[in-house]
Amino acid sequence: MPFAGARMEALADLARDVREARLEPGDVLWREGDASDAFLFLLHGQVEAKSSSGMDNRFGPGDVVGSLGTLSGAPRWFDATCATSVLALRLEDDSLFDVMEDHFDFAMAMVRSMARGYLSLLEASTQ
């Protein structure tokens, strides 16, 4: 879980700005090259990710989609499309940065989670 090491105060601050997202199969979250201004924490459903560089992956419940782009400020590096109905929590970059600035333990939990996610993407791409 991406927020496992965070204190309750950080999660409460985060909860003030998080928004629920309900999406249908085929809904496009973003296209490669779009601005990275938010990420999704998936509660239910599957998101398919494909890039022009050949990445083909699926995200499911418990996964965070779009965090690397959001934190880096770089454009999206893959297309993200709902493979099923999706229920997710959406957090805008400004809100995330505010919480990370105020709660170092939360920032570290996010960095660890993203590093694990990146490593699993690399591992999947080499198989």
DSSP file (Angstrom, degrees, kcal/mol; ACC not computed):
  #  RESIDUE AA STRUCTURE BP1 BP2  ACC     N-H-->O    O-->H-N    N-H-->O    O-->H-N    TCO  KAPPA ALPHA  PHI   PSI    X-CA   Y-CA   Z-CA
    1    1 A M    >         0   0    0      0, 0.0     3,-1.4     0, 0.0     4,-0.2   0.000 360.0 360.0 360.0 133.7    0.0    0.0    0.0
    2    2 A P  T 3   +     0   0    0      0, 0.0   111,-0.3     0, 0.0     3,-0.2   0.743 360.0  41.2 -66.5 -23.1    1.5    3.4   -1.0
    3    3 A F  T >  S+     0   0    0      1,-0.2     3,-1.8     2,-0.1   107,-0.1   0.175  76.6 116.9-110.2  18.5    0.6    5.1    2.2
    4    4 A A  T <  S+     0   0    0     -3,-1.4    -1,-0.2     1,-0.3   102,-0.1   0.809  78.6  45.4 -59.6 -33.7    1.5    2.4    4.7
    5    5 A G  T 3  S+     0   0    0     -3,-0.2    -1,-0.3    -4,-0.2     2,-0.2   0.384  91.6 109.6 -91.4   5.6    4.2    4.3    6.4
    6    6 A A    <   -     0   0    0     -3,-1.8     2,-0.1   100,-0.1    -3,-0.0  -0.514  67.7-119.9 -86.9 149.1    2.3    7.6    6.7
    7    7 A R     >  -     0   0    0     -2,-0.2     4,-1.8     1,-0.1     3,-0.5  -0.444  28.7-109.4 -79.2 158.9    1.0    9.0   10.0
    8    8 A M  H  > S+     0   0    0      1,-0.2     4,-2.5     2,-0.2     5,-0.2   0.837 116.6  59.4 -58.1 -36.3   -2.8    9.6   10.4
    9    9 A E  H  > S+     0   0    0      1,-0.2     4,-2.2     2,-0.2    -1,-0.2   0.900 105.6  48.5 -62.2 -40.6   -2.3   13.4   10.2
   10   10 A A  H  > S+     0   0    0     -3,-0.5     4,-2.3     2,-0.2    -1,-0.2   0.917 111.9  48.7 -65.6 -42.9   -0.9   13.1    6.7
   11   11 A L  H  X S+     0   0    0     -4,-1.8     4,-2.5     2,-0.2    -2,-0.2   0.876 110.1  51.8 -66.1 -36.5   -3.7   10.9    5.6
   12   12 A A  H  X S+     0   0    0     -4,-2.5     4,-1.0     2,-0.2    -1,-0.2   0.915 110.8  48.0 -65.3 -41.9   -6.3   13.3    7.0
   13   13 A D  H  X S+     0   0    0     -4,-2.2     4,-0.5     1,-0.2     3,-0.4   0.905 113.4  48.4 -63.0 -40.3   -4.7   16.2    5.2
   14   14 A L  H >X S+     0   0    0     -4,-2.3     3,-1.4     1,-0.2     4,-1.0   0.900 104.2  59.7 -65.8 -41.6   -4.6   14.1    2.0
   15   15 A A  H 3< S+     0   0    0     -4,-2.5    -1,-0.2     1,-0.3    -2,-0.2   0.759  93.2  67.3 -61.7 -25.6   -8.2   13.1    2.4
   16   16 A R  H 3< S+     0   0    0     -4,-1.0    -1,-0.3    -3,-0.4    -2,-0.2   0.825 111.9  31.0 -64.1 -29.7   -9.4   16.7    2.3
   17   17 A D  H << S+     0   0    0     -3,-1.4    75,-0.3    -4,-0.5    -1,-0.2   0.516  91.5 108.1-109.6  -7.1   -8.3   17.0   -1.3
   18   18 A V     <  -     0   0    0     -4,-1.0     2,-0.4    73,-0.1    73,-0.2  -0.469  51.5-157.4 -75.1 145.1   -8.8   13.6   -2.8
   19   19 A R  E     -A   90   0A   0     71,-2.6    71,-3.7    -2,-0.1     2,-0.3  -0.950  16.9-117.8-124.4 143.0  -11.8   13.1   -5.2
   20   20 A E  E     -A   89   0A   0     -2,-0.4     2,-0.5    69,-0.2    69,-0.2  -0.582  26.2-162.2 -77.1 139.2  -13.6   10.0   -6.1
   21   21 A A  E     -A   88   0A   0     67,-2.9    67,-2.5    -2,-0.3     2,-0.5  -0.989   6.9-171.6-125.3 123.2  -13.5    9.0   -9.8
   22   22 A R  E     +A   87   0A   0     -2,-0.5     2,-0.3    65,-0.2    65,-0.2  -0.970  17.2 176.7-113.7 121.7  -16.0    6.5  -11.3
   23   23 A L  E     -A   86   0A   0     63,-2.7    63,-2.4    -2,-0.5     3,-0.0  -0.874  20.6-134.1-129.2 156.8  -15.1    5.5  -14.8
   24   24 A E    >   -     0   0    0     -2,-0.3     3,-2.3    61,-0.2    58,-0.3  -0.686  41.8 -78.1-107.5 159.8  -16.5    3.1  -17.4
   25   25 A P  T 3  S+     0   0    0      0, 0.0    58,-0.2     0, 0.0    -1,-0.1  -0.314 119.9  23.4 -55.1 134.5  -14.7    0.5  -19.7
   26   26 A G  T 3  S+     0   0    0     56,-3.2     2,-0.1     1,-0.3    57,-0.1   0.220  85.2 139.6  91.9 -14.7  -13.1    2.3  -22.6
   27   27 A D    <   -     0   0    0     -3,-2.3    55,-2.9    55,-0.1     2,-0.6  -0.422  50.2-133.7 -62.6 134.8  -12.8    5.6  -20.8
   28   28 A V  E     -D   81   0B   0     53,-0.2    53,-0.2     1,-0.2     3,-0.1  -0.821  20.1-173.2 -94.0 122.5   -9.5    7.2  -21.6
   29   29 A L  E     -     0   0B   0     51,-2.8     2,-0.3    -2,-0.6    -1,-0.2   0.910  68.9 -33.3 -77.4 -45.8   -7.7    8.6  -18.5
   30   30 A W  E     -D   80   0B   0     50,-1.2    50,-2.4     4,-0.0    -1,-0.4  -0.974  55.1-122.4-165.6 165.6   -4.9   10.2  -20.6
   31   31 A R    >   -     0   0    0     -2,-0.3     3,-2.5    48,-0.2    45,-0.2  -0.840  46.7 -83.3-112.9 153.5   -2.9    9.9  -23.8
   32   32 A E  T 3  S+     0   0    0     -2,-0.3    45,-0.2     1,-0.3    47,-0.1  -0.329 119.5  28.1 -53.1 130.2    0.9    9.7  -24.1
   33   33 A G  T 3  S+     0   0    0     43,-2.8    -1,-0.3     1,-0.4    44,-0.1   0.176  89.3 129.0  98.6 -16.2    2.2   13.3  -24.1
   34   34 A D  S <  S-     0   0    0     -3,-2.5    42,-3.3     1,-0.1    -1,-0.4  -0.264  71.3 -86.3 -65.7 159.4   -0.7   14.8  -22.0
   35   35 A A        -     0   0    0     40,-0.2     2,-0.9    -3,-0.1     3,-0.1  -0.387  34.6-131.7 -65.0 143.3    0.2   16.9  -19.0
   36   36 A S        +     0   0    0     33,-0.2    37,-0.1    37,-0.2     3,-0.1  -0.841  51.2 140.4 -99.3  99.1    0.8   15.0  -15.8
   37   37 A D        +     0   0    0     -2,-0.9    56,-2.7     1,-0.2     2,-0.3   0.406  62.8  12.9-122.7   0.6   -1.3   16.8  -13.2
   38   38 A A  E     -B   92   0A   0     54,-0.3     2,-0.3    28,-0.1    54,-0.2  -0.980  58.2-142.4-165.3 164.4   -2.8   14.1  -11.1
   39   39 A F  E     -B   91   0A   0     52,-1.9    52,-2.2    -2,-0.3     2,-0.4  -0.916  15.2-131.0-133.6 165.1   -2.6   10.4  -10.2
   40   40 A L  E     -BC  90  65A   0     25,-2.6    25,-3.1    -2,-0.3     2,-0.7  -0.946   1.4-154.3-120.0 136.8   -5.2    7.7   -9.4
   41   41 A F  E     -BC  89  64A   0     48,-2.6    48,-2.2    -2,-0.4     2,-0.3  -0.948  29.8-135.2-104.2 111.5   -5.2    5.2   -6.5
   42   42 A L  E     +B   88   0A   0     21,-2.7    20,-3.2    -2,-0.7    46,-0.2  -0.514  33.5 168.4 -77.5 127.9   -7.3    2.3   -7.8
   43   43 A L  E    S+     0   0A   0     44,-2.8     2,-0.3     1,-0.4    45,-0.2   0.731  72.7   5.3-100.6 -34.8   -9.9    0.8   -5.5
   44   44 A H  E    S+B   87   0A   0     43,-2.0    43,-2.2    16,-0.1    -1,-0.4  -0.991 103.6  23.2-152.0 140.7  -11.7   -1.4   -8.0
   45   45 A G  S    S-     0   0    0     -2,-0.3     2,-0.4    41,-0.2    41,-0.2  -0.377  74.0 -75.7 101.5-177.0  -11.2   -2.3  -11.7
   46   46 A Q        -     0   0    0     39,-0.3    37,-2.2    14,-0.2    38,-1.3  -0.972  25.3-160.7-130.5 138.4   -8.4   -2.5  -14.2
   47   47 A V  E     -FE  59  82B   0     12,-2.2    12,-2.9    -2,-0.4     2,-0.4  -0.981  15.2-144.5-118.1 129.0   -6.5    0.2  -16.1
   48   48 A E  E     -FE  58  81B   0     33,-3.3    33,-2.5    -2,-0.5     2,-0.5  -0.782  13.3-163.1 -94.0 135.0   -4.6   -0.8  -19.2
   49   49 A A  E     +FE  57  80B   0      8,-3.2     8,-2.7    -2,-0.4     2,-0.4  -0.976  13.4 169.1-122.4 126.6   -1.3    1.1  -19.9
   50   50 A K  E     -FE  56  79B   0     29,-1.9    29,-3.6    -2,-0.5     2,-0.3  -0.999   9.2-169.2-137.3 139.6    0.4    1.1  -23.3
   51   51 A S    >   -     0   0    0      4,-2.0     3,-1.6    -2,-0.4    27,-0.1  -0.854  36.2-117.1-124.8 162.3    3.3    3.2  -24.6
   52   52 A S  T 3  S+     0   0    0     -2,-0.3    26,-0.1     1,-0.3    -1,-0.1   0.692 113.9  65.0 -67.8 -18.0    4.9    3.9  -28.0
   53   53 A S  T 3  S-     0   0    0     24,-0.3    -1,-0.3     2,-0.1    25,-0.0   0.469 126.2 -97.0 -84.5  -0.8    8.1    2.3  -26.5
   54   54 A G  S <  S+     0   0    0     -3,-1.6     2,-0.2     1,-0.3    -2,-0.1   0.430  71.2 149.5 104.8  -0.5    6.3   -1.0  -26.2
   55   55 A M        +     0   0    0      1,-0.0    -4,-2.0     2,-0.0     2,-0.4  -0.486  17.0 176.9 -67.7 133.8    5.2   -1.0  -22.5
   56   56 A D  E     +F   50   0B   0     -6,-0.2     2,-0.3    -2,-0.2    -6,-0.2  -0.926  16.6 146.1-140.3 111.4    2.0   -3.0  -22.1
   57   57 A N  E     -F   49   0B   0     -8,-2.7    -8,-3.2    -2,-0.4     2,-0.4  -0.934  36.1-139.0-145.3 161.3    0.8   -3.3  -18.5
   58   58 A R  E     -F   48   0B   0     -2,-0.3     2,-0.4   -10,-0.2   -10,-0.2  -0.988  12.1-156.4-125.5 138.3   -2.4   -3.5  -16.4
   59   59 A F  E     +F   47   0B   0    -12,-2.9   -12,-2.2    -2,-0.4     3,-0.1  -0.876  18.2 175.3-109.3 145.9   -3.0   -1.8  -13.1
   60   60 A G    >   -     0   0    0     -2,-0.4     3,-2.5   -14,-0.2   -18,-0.3  -0.687  43.2 -31.6-136.1-170.6   -5.5   -3.1  -10.6
   61   61 A P  T 3  S+     0   0    0      0, 0.0   -18,-0.2     0, 0.0    -1,-0.2  -0.163 126.5  22.7 -51.1 132.6   -6.8   -2.4   -7.0
   62   62 A G  T 3  S+     0   0    0    -20,-3.2     2,-0.2     1,-0.4   -19,-0.1   0.191  97.5 118.2  93.9 -15.1   -4.1   -1.1   -4.8
   63   63 A D    <   -     0   0    0     -3,-2.5   -21,-2.7   -21,-0.1     2,-0.5  -0.544  59.3-137.6 -85.0 151.2   -2.0    0.3   -7.6
   64   64 A V  E     -C   41   0A   0    -23,-0.2     2,-0.5    -2,-0.2     3,-0.3  -0.943  19.0-158.6-106.2 124.4   -1.2    3.9   -8.1
   65   65 A V  E     +C   40   0A   0    -25,-3.1   -25,-2.6    -2,-0.5    15,-0.0  -0.908  69.2   8.8-109.7 124.0   -1.5    5.0  -11.8
   66   66 A G  S  > S+     0   0    0     -2,-0.5     4,-1.9   -27,-0.2    -1,-0.2   0.560  81.2 125.8  93.4   9.5    0.3    8.1  -13.0
   67   67 A S  H  >  +     0   0    0     -3,-0.3     4,-2.7     2,-0.2     5,-0.3   0.892  69.8  53.8 -71.6 -38.5    2.4    8.9  -10.0
   68   68 A L  H  > S+     0   0    0      1,-0.2     4,-2.1     2,-0.2     6,-0.3   0.940 113.4  42.5 -62.3 -46.6    5.8    9.0  -11.7
   69   69 A G  H  >>S+     0   0    0      2,-0.2     4,-2.0     1,-0.2     5,-0.5   0.903 113.8  52.7 -64.6 -40.9    4.6   11.5  -14.3
   70   70 A T  H  <5S+     0   0    0     -4,-1.9    -2,-0.2     1,-0.2    -1,-0.2   0.927 113.9  41.4 -63.2 -45.4    2.8   13.6  -11.6
   71   71 A L  H  <5S+     0   0    0     -4,-2.7    -1,-0.2     1,-0.2    -2,-0.2   0.854 118.0  46.6 -71.4 -33.5    5.8   13.8   -9.4
   72   72 A S  H  <5S-     0   0    0     -4,-2.1    -1,-0.2    -5,-0.3    -2,-0.2   0.749  97.0-135.7 -80.2 -22.6    8.3   14.5  -12.2
   73   73 A G  T  <5 +     0   0    0     -4,-2.0   -37,-0.2     1,-0.3    -3,-0.2   0.525  60.5 135.7  76.8   4.0    6.1   17.1  -14.0
   74   74 A A      < -     0   0    0     -5,-0.5    -1,-0.3    -6,-0.3   -38,-0.2  -0.466  64.7 -91.5 -81.3 155.8    7.0   15.3  -17.2
   75   75 A P        -     0   0    0      0, 0.0   -40,-0.2     0, 0.0    -1,-0.1  -0.229  58.1 -78.5 -61.0 157.6    4.3   14.6  -19.8
   76   76 A R        -     0   0    0    -42,-3.3   -43,-2.8   -45,-0.2     3,-0.1  -0.314  37.9-159.6 -57.1 138.3    2.5   11.3  -19.6
   77   77 A W        +     0   0    0    -45,-0.2     2,-0.3    -3,-0.1   -24,-0.3   0.305  69.1  34.1-107.6   7.3    4.6    8.5  -21.1
   78   78 A F  S    S-     0   0    0    -27,-0.1     2,-0.3   -47,-0.1   -27,-0.3  -0.989  80.6-107.8-153.5 157.2    1.8    6.0  -21.7
   79   79 A D  E     - E   0  50B   0    -29,-3.6   -29,-1.9    -2,-0.3     2,-0.5  -0.693  32.4-157.8 -79.8 138.7   -1.8    5.9  -22.8
   80   80 A A  E     +DE  30  49B   0    -50,-2.4   -51,-2.8    -2,-0.3   -50,-1.2  -0.980  17.3 169.4-124.7 120.6   -4.1    4.9  -19.9
   81   81 A T  E     -DE  28  48B   0    -33,-2.5   -33,-3.3    -2,-0.5     2,-0.5  -0.978  38.5-110.4-131.8 141.0   -7.5    3.4  -20.6
   82   82 A C  E     - E   0  47B   0    -55,-2.9   -56,-3.2    -2,-0.4   -35,-0.3  -0.585  24.7-174.0 -72.0 121.3  -10.1    1.7  -18.4
   83   83 A A  S    S+     0   0    0    -37,-2.2     2,-0.2    -2,-0.5   -36,-0.2   0.730  75.8   4.9 -83.7 -25.4  -10.3   -2.0  -19.2
   84   84 A T  S    S-     0   0    0    -38,-1.3   -58,-0.1   -60,-0.1     2,-0.1  -0.775 108.4 -57.6-138.7-178.9  -13.2   -2.4  -16.8
   85   85 A S        -     0   0    0     -2,-0.2     2,-0.4   -61,-0.1   -39,-0.3  -0.497  62.8-154.0 -61.6 140.4  -15.4   -0.2  -14.6
   86   86 A V  E     -A   23   0A   0    -63,-2.4   -63,-2.7   -41,-0.2     2,-0.5  -0.970  23.0-170.6-128.4 136.2  -13.0    1.7  -12.3
   87   87 A L  E     +AB  22  44A   0    -43,-2.2   -44,-2.8    -2,-0.4   -43,-2.0  -0.997  30.4 156.0-119.1 124.1  -13.5    3.2   -8.9
   88   88 A A  E     -AB  21  42A   0    -67,-2.5   -67,-2.9    -2,-0.5     2,-0.5  -0.926  44.2-119.0-143.9 164.0  -10.4    5.3   -7.9
   89   89 A L  E     -AB  20  41A   0    -48,-2.2   -48,-2.6    -2,-0.3     2,-0.4  -0.948  31.0-154.3-105.1 128.1   -9.3    8.2   -5.7
   90   90 A R  E     -AB  19  40A   0    -71,-3.7   -71,-2.6    -2,-0.5     2,-0.4  -0.879  10.7-173.5-108.4 133.5   -7.9   11.1   -7.7
   91   91 A L  E     - B   0  39A   0    -52,-2.2   -52,-1.9    -2,-0.4   -73,-0.1  -0.990  18.4-134.8-129.4 126.4   -5.3   13.5   -6.3
   92   92 A E  E  >  - B   0  38A   0     -2,-0.4     4,-2.0   -75,-0.3   -54,-0.3  -0.407  24.2-116.5 -74.8 153.3   -4.1   16.6   -8.0
   93   93 A D  H  > S+     0   0    0    -56,-2.7     4,-2.7     1,-0.2     5,-0.2   0.882 111.3  55.2 -61.2 -41.9   -0.4   17.4   -8.0
   94   94 A D  H  > S+     0   0    0    -57,-0.3     4,-2.0     1,-0.2    -1,-0.2   0.906 109.7  47.1 -60.1 -41.7   -0.6   20.6   -6.0
   95   95 A S  H  > S+     0   0    0      2,-0.2     4,-2.0     1,-0.2    -1,-0.2   0.911 112.0  50.6 -65.5 -42.3   -2.5   18.9   -3.2
   96   96 A L  H  X S+     0   0    0     -4,-2.0     4,-2.6     1,-0.2    -2,-0.2   0.932 110.1  49.2 -60.6 -46.4    0.0   16.0   -3.1
   97   97 A F  H  X S+     0   0    0     -4,-2.7     4,-2.3     1,-0.2    -1,-0.2   0.866 108.0  54.7 -64.1 -36.1    3.0   18.4   -2.9
   98   98 A D  H  X S+     0   0    0     -4,-2.0     4,-1.7    -5,-0.2    -1,-0.2   0.933 111.8  43.5 -61.3 -45.5    1.4   20.3   -0.1
   99   99 A V  H  X S+     0   0    0     -4,-2.0     4,-1.8     1,-0.2     8,-0.2   0.903 113.2  51.5 -68.3 -40.9    1.0   17.1    2.0
  100  100 A M  H  < S+     0   0    0     -4,-2.6     7,-0.3     1,-0.2    -1,-0.2   0.884 109.3  51.3 -63.1 -37.2    4.5   15.9    1.1
  101  101 A E  H  < S+     0   0    0     -4,-2.3    -1,-0.2     1,-0.2    -2,-0.2   0.875 116.0  40.5 -66.2 -37.3    5.9   19.2    2.2
  102  102 A D  H  < S+     0   0    0     -4,-1.7     2,-0.4     1,-0.2    -1,-0.2   0.684 120.1  43.0 -85.4 -18.9    4.2   19.1    5.5
  103  103 A H     X  -     0   0    0     -4,-1.8     4,-2.0     1,-0.1     3,-0.3  -0.835  57.0-177.7-136.2  94.5    4.7   15.4    6.3
  104  104 A F  H  > S+     0   0    0     -2,-0.4     4,-2.5     1,-0.2     5,-0.2   0.868  85.8  57.2 -61.1 -38.7    8.1   13.9    5.5
  105  105 A D  H  > S+     0   0    0      1,-0.2     4,-2.0     2,-0.2    -1,-0.2   0.882 107.5  48.8 -61.8 -37.3    7.1   10.4    6.5
  106  106 A F  H  > S+     0   0    0     -3,-0.3     4,-2.3     2,-0.2    -1,-0.2   0.920 109.1  52.5 -65.8 -44.1    4.3   10.5    4.0
  107  107 A A  H  X S+     0   0    0     -4,-2.0     4,-2.4    -7,-0.3    -2,-0.2   0.913 110.3  48.2 -59.1 -43.2    6.7   11.8    1.3
  108  108 A M  H  X S+     0   0    0     -4,-2.5     4,-2.6     2,-0.2    -1,-0.2   0.896 109.0  52.8 -65.9 -39.8    9.0    8.8    2.0
  109  109 A A  H  X S+     0   0    0     -4,-2.0     4,-2.2     2,-0.2    -1,-0.2   0.899 110.9  48.4 -61.9 -40.0    6.2    6.3    1.9
  110  110 A M  H  X S+     0   0    0     -4,-2.3     4,-2.6     2,-0.2     5,-0.2   0.930 111.2  49.3 -64.7 -46.0    5.2    7.7   -1.5
  111  111 A V  H  X S+     0   0    0     -4,-2.4     4,-2.4     1,-0.2    -2,-0.2   0.921 112.4  48.2 -61.6 -44.1    8.8    7.5   -2.8
  112  112 A R  H  X S+     0   0    0     -4,-2.6     4,-2.3     1,-0.2    -1,-0.2   0.923 112.3  49.0 -61.8 -44.2    9.2    3.9   -1.6
  113  113 A S  H  X S+     0   0    0     -4,-2.2     4,-2.3  -111,-0.3    -2,-0.2   0.909 112.4  47.6 -62.7 -42.7    5.9    2.9   -3.2
  114  114 A M  H  X S+     0   0    0     -4,-2.6     4,-2.8     2,-0.2    -1,-0.2   0.886 109.9  52.7 -67.4 -38.3    6.8    4.5   -6.5
  115  115 A A  H  X S+     0   0    0     -4,-2.4     4,-2.4    -5,-0.2    -2,-0.2   0.922 110.3  47.9 -63.7 -43.0   10.2    2.9   -6.5
  116  116 A R  H  X S+     0   0    0     -4,-2.3     4,-2.2     1,-0.2    -2,-0.2   0.916 112.8  49.4 -62.1 -42.5    8.6   -0.5   -6.0
  117  117 A G  H  X S+     0   0    0     -4,-2.3     4,-2.0     2,-0.2    -2,-0.2   0.906 110.8  49.1 -63.0 -41.9    6.1    0.2   -8.8
  118  118 A Y  H  X S+     0   0    0     -4,-2.8     4,-2.4     1,-0.2    -1,-0.2   0.915 110.5  50.6 -64.3 -43.0    8.8    1.3  -11.2
  119  119 A L  H  X S+     0   0    0     -4,-2.4     4,-2.5     1,-0.2    -1,-0.2   0.887 109.4  50.8 -62.8 -38.5   10.9   -1.8  -10.4
  120  120 A S  H  X S+     0   0    0     -4,-2.2     4,-2.4     2,-0.2    -1,-0.2   0.870 109.3  51.6 -68.8 -34.3    7.9   -4.0  -11.0
  121  121 A L  H  X S+     0   0    0     -4,-2.0     4,-2.0     2,-0.2    -2,-0.2   0.922 111.1  47.8 -64.4 -43.2    7.3   -2.3  -14.4
  122  122 A L  H  X S+     0   0    0     -4,-2.4     4,-0.9     2,-0.2    -2,-0.2   0.925 112.3  49.1 -62.1 -44.1   10.9   -2.9  -15.3
  123  123 A E  H >< S+     0   0    0     -4,-2.5     3,-0.7     1,-0.2     4,-0.5   0.913 111.4  49.2 -61.9 -43.4   10.7   -6.5  -14.3
  124  124 A A  H >< S+     0   0    0     -4,-2.4     3,-0.8     1,-0.2    -1,-0.2   0.850 107.6  55.1 -65.1 -34.2    7.5   -7.0  -16.3
  125  125 A S  H 3< S+     0   0    0     -4,-2.0    -1,-0.2     1,-0.2    -2,-0.2   0.687 105.8  52.0 -75.2 -16.4    9.0   -5.4  -19.4
  126  126 A T  T <<        0   0    0     -4,-0.9    -1,-0.2    -3,-0.7    -2,-0.2   0.494 360.0 360.0 -96.1  -4.2   11.9   -7.8  -19.4
  127  127 A Q    <         0   0    0     -3,-0.8    -1,-0.2    -4,-0.5    -2,-0.1   0.452 360.0 360.0 -89.8 360.0    9.8  -10.9  -19.2
